């Protein structure tokens, strides 16, 4: 049943809307626009009930009733102002504790947006030149005037205030709060009932931050309020990292042909519209006509969503979010509206007009309400988007304003009773300017302390406009904002209730640049707004574990950033250990080669009396094999966890063992040269040969290397160092050389010995001898020299375990070259060609060479 009723009312929307722009009938000209509600004390009410416009978009000042091409829109939403005024006065008159024995009344004047007509009405009211032309139900009872109630626009209140301040006559405005009207120097007796928008910018920006809308547009009037609020918005947005894609200031002379106004409107999906109904009426109407359904509109006004019957399904403002001041629900006001009809309030000249629009209750001749008026008809039959029974912002301010006047009168009455306890029956006597002192006290009091106040400045309700299909016009509360709430609890939303514009299937996004994920930081783009940026990965060992950060955080010492650069982890300590595959391989090779060297040494000892062993200085061969064994074993110092002792042993054992090996090779080469190159040896050469002088080369060269190492260890010895940068997530423990000069001096001395040995061996490579090893010595020195010359650039271009591994590899490679090229051929003859290792073969080979050797 309810579904059919709801459907029927939807079908009636075009009928209601068409009545909205009803052409003015004769009764609209003949029925007066001023009426009076009887009371001992009277409040003057001045506000518009019609919206005047023309098809030619003429200004309000040129609009007159007699223009045939003009249209007058009966904005019966504003009729709620009269109802709120009437309700407040009746409620006060029924209250025995407020103004007892005194009744409130009001005089109403419809303001026509013309300064002359408005001021004339005020002067008539002030001078009490009242007659039946203006008040059909006027009587001669003396009435006291108290205050003027004006609204809703700044222009109307300012015009009336300029006149009333001459008489210090109290004026209460119920339009939007305006700082200009709060200037008590210019308007000393003007009081604003509307709450200030002190927290509106914070509330809207908090909503933006909640939905991560970082790029929004702003439309507002080009006046003092617009300039102030845009400054507030910029300040709040800068704190939240939100920027404005555009700011559209609406001039007073704005027209729809202002082409530049519509530029850049498509740069964002969210647009803030700030202002009052009067200043935004033109642009809001034009936005609606353009059907800009791709935007979410954030507004501080409740736009008139039904202005004409256009029968469109889509609506520009469907899904909009509206911020309005939080105020107490007044259910008595709803009940009051349900009982209103022309018979109950015969003095109300506007109620019959409203009844005629919807119930056709005007007579055809005298324009009075018909006797058979539908008294059972009620305003609550209208859909809520056409006439809402609850109080809106303006009617709430009217209600508060009337109560402010009543409480001020009550205070005056109490003072009069204290001064004159016995009344003389003349009723309440006062001057209107006496109310100013009490109204000022009411204005500065905390609004929470006044139980009759219906609004709180710092609290807002957030409404969601449901207008699909167009004409539905529901405003649903989906959240609230309280500036006084604790941090993090100021904004409260029910996101599941929000209906977004039909183009969006989920929460809309409004950003200039996508959010920077953890591991990235924002870098501002030159010449762009603050919300336009690029995302750059955090630097080495830096992280960001939040989105949209401007600076990355460096990990602490001993920690490293993961590959995503969103977290820091403790670094693990590593070194070239025996458990590592590389360390295990190098250690195994070193042990195998040292065992092979011992095996060769054993072969030489076993065959020590054979010609091939004795032919090349058997003692030097023994020394070289023993030294090579230590060369292979010294590489083990580089594997395993380093300590101070191993760091020193690494370099000293390497330097000494290799120096002895190279000195032994040099001694071998010099021995061959001395034996064969000197045809007629002198006493010195003969002494060197007999005394085995070349054998002294080994200790001399070793002592020089020991001297270099001693200076090194004394001045800048090797020490334990940490490399936290080479391998990601690891701290490598290794030995620092200490002095780079000393280390390169040791290598340079070894290369010098190798070069000297190569030169001596090269000079004796063609000497006649059965077992001449000069060729093998020269080739082994050449390989040794190449290994260490190649090692230097590789050593300086690698770090960490690879650097240590390269040093071990060079030791093993150079030692293997000496072992293989010097002792390999001899082992081949000893083990595989034993017949060549005999004195008989030696004599035959020597005889053959002597026959072919040229005579001198």
ABEGO torsion letter per residue (X at the ends): XAAAAAAAAAAAAAAAAAAAABBBBAAAAABBABBBBBBABBBBBBBBABBBBBAAGBBAAABBAABAABBBBBBAAAAAAAAAAAAAAAAAAABAABGBGBBBBBBBBBBAGBAAAAAAAAAAAAAGBBBAAABAABBABBBBBABBBBOABAAAAAAAAAAAAAAGBBBBBABBBBAAAABAAABAABBBABBBBAAAAAAAAAAAAAAGBABBBBBBBBBAAAAAAAAAAAAAAAAAGBBBABBBBBBAABBAABAAAABGAAABABBBBBEBAAAAAAAAAAAAAAGBAABBBBBABBBBABABBAGBABBAABGBBBBBBBBBBBAAAAAAAAABBAAABAABAAAAAAAAAAAGABBAAAGBBBAABBAABBAAABBAAABBABBBAAAAAAAAAAAAAAAAAAAAAAAAAAABABBAGAEBBBBAAAAAAAAAAAAABBAAABAABABBAABBBBBBBBAOBBGAGBBBBAEBBBAABBBGAABBBBAAABBBBAABABBBBBBABBBBBBGBBBBBBBGBBAABBBBBBBBBGBBBABBGBABBBBBBBGBBBBAAGABBBBBBBBBBBAABAAAAAAAAAAAAAAAAAAAAAAAAAAAAABAAAAAAGAAAAAAAAAAAAAAAAAAAAABEBBBAAAAAAAAAAAAAAAAAAAAAAAAAAAAAAAAAABABBBAAAAAAAAAGAAAAAAAAAAAAAAAAAAAAAAABBBBBBBBAAABBGBBBBBBBAGBAAAAAAAAAAAAAAAAAAAAAAAAAAABBBAABAAAAAAAAAAAAAAAAAAAAAAAAABBEAAAAAAAAAAAAAAAAAAAAAAAAAAAAAAAABAAABBAAAAAAAAAAAAAABBBX
